[in-house]
Amino acid sequence: MSADDLSPLLDHLEQSGISRSVAARVVEEVVAYFSESSEEFVRRRHRELQRAGVTNAQSLGQIARELVARRVPGPALSERQVRRMIYG
């Protein structure tokens, strides 16, 4: 997205009391977050859940459920498809 595309949103946030520079940084982060591909999301969440001590058996189903519940949802995947994204 270009800065021109985001200008109305930045204007709105600025009018609500947030500085334009802070609003721009936050919007950039949100756009980057939702631009993450399904495969990137699956791999990132798997790493996060591993660090949190969640077992693979638990994490595969959780990731599959989270993927379809995202604001910009990815495809519905089975646990096997999630596993293949992670391990190839």
Rosetta constraint file for C-alpha pairs under 8 A:
AtomPair CA 1 CA 5 HARMONIC 6.15 0.50
AtomPair CA 1 CA 6 HARMONIC 7.20 0.50
AtomPair CA 2 CA 6 HARMONIC 6.63 0.50
AtomPair CA 3 CA 7 HARMONIC 6.01 0.50
AtomPair CA 6 CA 10 HARMONIC 6.11 0.50
AtomPair CA 7 CA 11 HARMONIC 5.99 0.50
AtomPair CA 8 CA 12 HARMONIC 6.18 0.50
AtomPair CA 9 CA 13 HARMONIC 6.22 0.50
AtomPair CA 10 CA 14 HARMONIC 5.97 0.50
AtomPair CA 10 CA 20 HARMONIC 6.36 0.50
AtomPair CA 10 CA 23 HARMONIC 6.21 0.50
AtomPair CA 10 CA 24 HARMONIC 6.58 0.50
AtomPair CA 11 CA 15 HARMONIC 6.18 0.50
AtomPair CA 11 CA 20 HARMONIC 7.61 0.50
AtomPair CA 12 CA 16 HARMONIC 6.44 0.50
AtomPair CA 13 CA 17 HARMONIC 6.80 0.50
AtomPair CA 13 CA 18 HARMONIC 5.80 0.50
AtomPair CA 13 CA 19 HARMONIC 7.80 0.50
AtomPair CA 13 CA 20 HARMONIC 7.39 0.50
AtomPair CA 13 CA 23 HARMONIC 6.37 0.50
AtomPair CA 14 CA 18 HARMONIC 4.84 0.50
AtomPair CA 14 CA 19 HARMONIC 5.48 0.50
AtomPair CA 14 CA 20 HARMONIC 5.40 0.50
AtomPair CA 14 CA 23 HARMONIC 7.07 0.50
AtomPair CA 18 CA 22 HARMONIC 6.69 0.50
AtomPair CA 18 CA 23 HARMONIC 6.20 0.50
AtomPair CA 19 CA 23 HARMONIC 6.10 0.50
AtomPair CA 20 CA 24 HARMONIC 5.94 0.50
AtomPair CA 21 CA 25 HARMONIC 6.35 0.50
AtomPair CA 22 CA 26 HARMONIC 6.22 0.50
AtomPair CA 23 CA 27 HARMONIC 6.02 0.50
AtomPair CA 24 CA 28 HARMONIC 6.06 0.50
AtomPair CA 25 CA 29 HARMONIC 6.31 0.50
AtomPair CA 26 CA 30 HARMONIC 6.26 0.50
AtomPair CA 27 CA 31 HARMONIC 6.05 0.50
AtomPair CA 28 CA 32 HARMONIC 6.10 0.50
AtomPair CA 29 CA 33 HARMONIC 6.08 0.50
AtomPair CA 30 CA 34 HARMONIC 6.27 0.50
AtomPair CA 31 CA 35 HARMONIC 5.97 0.50
AtomPair CA 32 CA 36 HARMONIC 6.53 0.50
AtomPair CA 34 CA 71 HARMONIC 7.94 0.50
AtomPair CA 34 CA 72 HARMONIC 6.75 0.50
AtomPair CA 36 CA 40 HARMONIC 5.96 0.50
AtomPair CA 36 CA 41 HARMONIC 6.19 0.50
AtomPair CA 37 CA 41 HARMONIC 6.15 0.50
AtomPair CA 37 CA 74 HARMONIC 7.98 0.50
AtomPair CA 38 CA 42 HARMONIC 6.12 0.50
AtomPair CA 38 CA 67 HARMONIC 7.32 0.50
AtomPair CA 38 CA 74 HARMONIC 5.64 0.50
AtomPair CA 38 CA 75 HARMONIC 7.68 0.50
AtomPair CA 39 CA 43 HARMONIC 6.26 0.50
AtomPair CA 39 CA 85 HARMONIC 6.27 0.50
AtomPair CA 40 CA 44 HARMONIC 6.03 0.50
AtomPair CA 41 CA 45 HARMONIC 5.98 0.50
AtomPair CA 41 CA 67 HARMONIC 7.77 0.50
AtomPair CA 42 CA 46 HARMONIC 6.06 0.50
AtomPair CA 42 CA 63 HARMONIC 6.48 0.50
AtomPair CA 42 CA 67 HARMONIC 7.64 0.50
AtomPair CA 42 CA 82 HARMONIC 6.87 0.50
AtomPair CA 42 CA 85 HARMONIC 7.19 0.50
AtomPair CA 42 CA 86 HARMONIC 7.05 0.50
AtomPair CA 43 CA 47 HARMONIC 6.31 0.50
AtomPair CA 43 CA 85 HARMONIC 7.30 0.50
AtomPair CA 43 CA 86 HARMONIC 5.64 0.50
AtomPair CA 44 CA 48 HARMONIC 6.26 0.50
AtomPair CA 45 CA 49 HARMONIC 6.00 0.50
AtomPair CA 45 CA 63 HARMONIC 6.84 0.50
AtomPair CA 46 CA 50 HARMONIC 6.03 0.50
AtomPair CA 46 CA 59 HARMONIC 6.77 0.50
AtomPair CA 46 CA 60 HARMONIC 7.84 0.50
AtomPair CA 46 CA 63 HARMONIC 7.38 0.50
AtomPair CA 46 CA 86 HARMONIC 7.64 0.50
AtomPair CA 47 CA 51 HARMONIC 6.23 0.50
AtomPair CA 48 CA 52 HARMONIC 6.32 0.50
AtomPair CA 49 CA 53 HARMONIC 6.33 0.50
AtomPair CA 49 CA 54 HARMONIC 5.31 0.50
AtomPair CA 49 CA 55 HARMONIC 7.88 0.50
AtomPair CA 49 CA 59 HARMONIC 6.58 0.50
AtomPair CA 50 CA 54 HARMONIC 5.43 0.50
AtomPair CA 50 CA 55 HARMONIC 6.86 0.50
AtomPair CA 50 CA 56 HARMONIC 7.66 0.50
AtomPair CA 54 CA 58 HARMONIC 6.44 0.50
AtomPair CA 54 CA 59 HARMONIC 6.17 0.50
AtomPair CA 55 CA 59 HARMONIC 6.02 0.50
AtomPair CA 56 CA 60 HARMONIC 5.94 0.50
AtomPair CA 57 CA 61 HARMONIC 7.27 0.50
AtomPair CA 58 CA 62 HARMONIC 6.38 0.50
AtomPair CA 59 CA 63 HARMONIC 5.90 0.50
AtomPair CA 60 CA 64 HARMONIC 6.27 0.50
AtomPair CA 60 CA 79 HARMONIC 5.29 0.50
AtomPair CA 60 CA 82 HARMONIC 6.30 0.50
AtomPair CA 60 CA 83 HARMONIC 6.71 0.50
AtomPair CA 61 CA 65 HARMONIC 6.25 0.50
AtomPair CA 61 CA 78 HARMONIC 7.83 0.50
AtomPair CA 61 CA 79 HARMONIC 5.63 0.50
AtomPair CA 62 CA 66 HARMONIC 6.10 0.50
AtomPair CA 63 CA 67 HARMONIC 5.98 0.50
AtomPair CA 63 CA 82 HARMONIC 7.49 0.50
AtomPair CA 64 CA 68 HARMONIC 6.86 0.50
AtomPair CA 64 CA 76 HARMONIC 6.97 0.50
AtomPair CA 64 CA 77 HARMONIC 5.77 0.50
AtomPair CA 64 CA 78 HARMONIC 6.52 0.50
AtomPair CA 64 CA 79 HARMONIC 6.39 0.50
AtomPair CA 64 CA 82 HARMONIC 6.69 0.50
AtomPair CA 65 CA 69 HARMONIC 6.43 0.50
AtomPair CA 66 CA 70 HARMONIC 6.24 0.50
AtomPair CA 67 CA 73 HARMONIC 6.04 0.50
AtomPair CA 67 CA 74 HARMONIC 5.54 0.50
AtomPair CA 67 CA 75 HARMONIC 7.24 0.50
AtomPair CA 67 CA 76 HARMONIC 7.18 0.50
AtomPair CA 68 CA 73 HARMONIC 4.83 0.50
AtomPair CA 68 CA 74 HARMONIC 5.52 0.50
AtomPair CA 68 CA 75 HARMONIC 6.32 0.50
AtomPair CA 68 CA 76 HARMONIC 5.73 0.50
AtomPair CA 69 CA 73 HARMONIC 5.95 0.50
AtomPair CA 70 CA 74 HARMONIC 7.26 0.50
AtomPair CA 77 CA 81 HARMONIC 5.73 0.50
AtomPair CA 77 CA 82 HARMONIC 6.42 0.50
AtomPair CA 78 CA 82 HARMONIC 6.37 0.50
AtomPair CA 79 CA 83 HARMONIC 6.13 0.50
AtomPair CA 80 CA 84 HARMONIC 6.23 0.50
AtomPair CA 81 CA 85 HARMONIC 6.32 0.50
AtomPair CA 82 CA 86 HARMONIC 6.44 0.50
AtomPair CA 83 CA 87 HARMONIC 6.04 0.50
AtomPair CA 83 CA 88 HARMONIC 7.65 0.50
AtomPair CA 84 CA 88 HARMONIC 4.71 0.50
